[in-house]
Amino acid sequence: MLTVQEFVQNISEDFKKVFPEVRVEDRFIRLGTEVTHVELPINSMYKEYQVTDYESIKKLYIKISKEILNQYKFKVDYNNVYPILKHTDFGNNAKIQFYRKRAFEDLDVLYVADMTDVFRFFTIDDDVDFNLLEQKAIENISKMTAALVPLNKDMQVYTLRYSTDYASSLLLSEAMNKQIQRKVGDDILIAVPSNSFFLVAKFSYCNQQLLKYLVETDTDPNKVSSAVYRRKNGIYTKVC
């Protein structure tokens, strides 16, 4: 018969063949991720093992764990998924890995499910069709309409007439980019200080300094980037 230590070592190795994350934590074996997980009590499993056999206990707890994890698995509604611009540093220290794609320069596109009160970021461990997720996210953001207006009558700097949690995401919309091209041009400056705010202006040194100042004074806590970017003929460069 296996000792407790041998039992824990063996069953942990077998769990690792089935589950993406397995950790032994004091009196429990933890299966799953920070988003969805189950904790199995070592003492209870070992006592059951003592009156039966190892293979039976292993199969039983794999079955139980799968049922629990599947019960709480995130189910995606593709009608409520959206892209979100974030700095490449965002979430890098988290235990879970967000699903992301590079947008331009030091900005990434992450994907969220709009759950009314909160955003739920998608992770690489989510059971979703990521190609469909990307497609639907762009389709959904493209359905949003927003007017680009001068920030101030004395400035040739443009932003959205009304603030929205998806303001910066609208930069990924073809319709918004056509509006930018029509009102501002092809050689432009873009600043994305936060998720609810972006700025666009014709390229010039004066406007570059103005956007930099406006970025520094933005008070929204959901920061994206403190940089100012130039976009000329579809190519992005960071200018300050």
Buried (B, 14 or more C-beta within 10 A) or exposed (E): EBEEEEBBEEBBEBBEEEBEBBEBEEEBBBBBBEBBBBBBEBEEBBEEBEEEEBEEBBEEBBEEBBEBBEEEEBEBEBEBBBBBBBBBEBBEEEEBEBBBEEBBBBBBBBBBBBEEEEBBBBBEBBEBEEEEBBEBBBBBBBEBEBEBEBBEEEEBBBBBEEEBBBBBBBBBBEBBBEBBEEBBEEEBBBBBBBBBBBBBBBBEEEBBEBBBEBBEEBEEEBBBBBBBBBBEEEEBEEBB
